[in-house]
């Protein structure tokens, strides 16, 4: 059964499939706000189970370094980055000082973080089979 939804004001849409599987998505533009053009192609889109990311431990920086241990389930980790901020309303930015280690290859990892002052909030971002995920940790 087709479902027709309007796009958001910023011309995006959210697709929440009812389960895993292959779906056909098709879009059509509205010209001048009222005139619908033809439906576009509908290449298959595959919905997969979301990655499960769990923060295992957070060791704040001592004299030299701290670390974030985390596990990843439901996918093969292809890459990840550490992002940080000192002020949550300001947003996160890439933190290039972290080094990542595999504790249990394919499932558990550690981000080694140089000691910083002031305290920072951290977020680990990665890609699993073309799916984005993140986990946030903070001191305290």
C-alpha positions in Angstrom: 0.0 0.0 0.0 1.6 3.3 -1.0 2.0 6.1 1.5 2.1 9.7 0.3 3.6 12.3 2.6 4.5 15.9 1.9 8.1 17.0 2.3 9.2 19.3 5.1 9.7 23.0 4.5 13.5 22.4 4.0 12.6 19.9 1.2 13.6 16.8 3.1 11.6 13.8 4.3 12.0 11.1 6.9 11.4 7.4 6.0 10.7 5.1 9.0 10.2 1.6 7.6 8.1 -0.8 9.6 10.8 -3.4 9.5 13.9 -4.5 7.7 13.6 -5.3 4.0 13.7 -3.7 0.6 11.4 -0.7 -0.2 10.7 1.4 -3.3 10.8 5.1 -2.7 9.6 7.5 -5.3 9.4 11.3 -5.2 7.8 14.0 -7.4 8.2 17.7 -7.3 5.5 20.3 -6.8 6.1 23.1 -9.3 5.2 26.6 -8.2 3.7 25.0 -5.0 0.6 23.5 -6.8 1.5 21.6 -9.9 2.8 18.0 -9.4 5.3 16.7 -11.9 5.7 13.1 -12.8 6.9 10.5 -10.3 10.6 9.9 -10.3 12.5 6.6 -10.5 12.2 4.3 -7.6 15.5 2.5 -7.0 15.3 0.0 -4.2 16.2 1.1 -0.7 17.2 -1.5 1.9 16.3 -1.0 5.5 18.7 -2.7 8.0 18.6 -3.1 11.7 20.1 -0.1 13.4 23.5 -0.3 15.0 23.6 -0.7 18.7 26.3 1.4 20.3 26.9 1.2 24.0 29.3 3.2 26.1 31.2 0.7 28.3 33.3 3.0 30.4 34.6 6.6 30.4 37.9 7.4 32.2 38.5 11.1 32.3 41.9 12.4 31.5 44.5 12.1 34.2 48.0 13.6 33.8 48.4 12.4 30.2 45.3 10.8 28.8 41.8 9.4 29.2 39.7 7.0 27.3 36.2 6.1 26.1 35.5 2.3 25.8 32.5 1.5 23.6 30.9 -1.5 21.9 29.2 -1.7 18.5 26.7 -4.3 17.5 24.6 -5.1 14.4 27.2 -4.1 11.8 30.8 -4.0 10.7 32.7 -0.9 11.8 34.2 0.8 8.8 35.4 4.1 10.4 34.9 6.4 13.3 35.9 9.8 14.6 35.9 11.7 17.9 34.1 15.0 18.2 34.2 17.2 21.2 33.0 20.5 22.7 33.5 22.5 25.9 30.0 24.0 25.6 27.0 21.8 24.6 24.9 24.6 23.1 27.9 25.5 20.8 27.8 22.1 19.1 30.5 19.5 18.5 33.5 19.7 16.2 36.1 17.1 15.1 38.8 16.3 17.7 41.8 15.1 15.7 43.9 14.3 18.8 42.2 10.9 19.6 43.7 7.5 18.8 41.4 4.5 18.4 42.2 0.9 19.4 40.3 -2.3 18.9 39.8 -4.0 22.2 37.8 -6.9 20.7 38.0 -6.6 16.9 34.6 -6.1 15.4 32.8 -5.3 18.6 34.7 -3.3 21.3 36.8 -0.2 20.8 38.7 2.5 22.8 39.2 6.1 22.0 42.4 7.4 23.7 42.0 11.1 24.5 44.9 13.4 25.5 44.2 15.2 28.8 42.6 18.6 28.2 41.6 21.6 30.3 38.9 22.7 30.5 36.6 19.6 30.7 35.1 18.5 27.4 32.0 16.6 26.2 32.8 13.9 23.7 30.9 12.2 20.8 32.0 9.2 18.8 30.7 9.2 15.2 31.1 6.4 12.8 29.8 4.6 9.8 28.4 1.1 9.8 27.4 -0.3 6.4 26.6 3.2 5.2 24.6 3.9 8.4 25.6 6.8 10.7 25.6 6.5 14.5 27.0 8.4 17.4 27.3 8.1 21.2 28.0 10.9 23.6 29.9 10.9 26.9 30.7 13.6 29.3 32.7 13.9 32.5 30.8 13.8 35.7 
